[in-house]
């Protein structure tokens, strides 16, 4: 069988931490920012950790 390929979209969106958790960015921070409050935009700026329930699926997409 051929090698399994990494999902291109996943490798652009997720990053592994040193402890093996997966970092992700918040949604709703791409456009239509004028109607969102400064506080909301500021909080969307930070990275978040993928929930444990979703980790297995994301790691499979990243093949790590």
matplotlib code that plots the C-alpha trace (Angstrom):
import matplotlib.pyplot as plt

x = [0.0, 1.1, 2.1, -0.7, -0.6, -1.1, -4.2, -3.0, -5.7, -4.9, -1.2, -1.9, -4.4, -3.0, 0.3, 1.6, 2.9, 5.9, 3.6, 1.7, -1.4, -2.7, -3.0, -5.7, -6.9, -10.3, -12.9, -14.7, -11.5, -11.1, -13.5, -16.5, -14.5, -16.1, -19.2, -17.3, -16.1, -12.4, -12.6, -14.1, -11.5, -8.7, -9.9, -10.2, -6.6, -5.2, -4.6, -6.6, -6.0, -8.1, -10.4, -9.4, -12.5, -11.3, -7.5, -7.6, -9.3, -6.9, -3.8, -5.0, -5.2, -1.7, -0.4, 1.7]
y = [0.0, 3.6, 5.9, 7.8, 11.5, 14.2, 16.3, 19.6, 21.6, 20.1, 20.8, 24.4, 24.8, 22.8, 22.7, 20.2, 21.4, 20.0, 18.0, 16.4, 18.5, 20.3, 24.1, 25.7, 29.1, 30.6, 31.0, 34.3, 36.4, 36.5, 39.2, 41.3, 42.6, 46.1, 45.0, 42.9, 44.5, 45.1, 42.6, 39.9, 40.4, 40.4, 37.1, 35.5, 36.4, 33.9, 30.2, 27.4, 23.7, 21.2, 19.3, 15.8, 14.3, 15.7, 15.0, 11.5, 12.7, 15.6, 13.5, 11.0, 13.9, 14.9, 11.3, 11.8]
z = [0.0, -0.6, 2.2, 4.0, 3.2, 5.8, 5.2, 3.8, 5.5, 8.9, 8.7, 8.0, 10.9, 13.8, 15.6, 18.1, 21.5, 23.3, 25.6, 22.7, 22.8, 19.7, 19.3, 17.2, 16.3, 17.1, 14.4, 13.5, 13.3, 9.6, 8.4, 9.3, 12.3, 12.4, 14.3, 16.8, 20.1, 20.8, 23.7, 21.5, 18.8, 21.4, 22.9, 19.5, 18.8, 21.3, 20.5, 22.1, 22.8, 20.9, 23.2, 24.2, 22.5, 19.2, 19.6, 18.1, 14.9, 14.5, 15.2, 12.6, 10.1, 11.0, 11.1, 14.2]

ax = plt.figure().add_subplot(projection="3d")
ax.plot(x, y, z, "-o")
ax.set_aspect("equal")
plt.show()
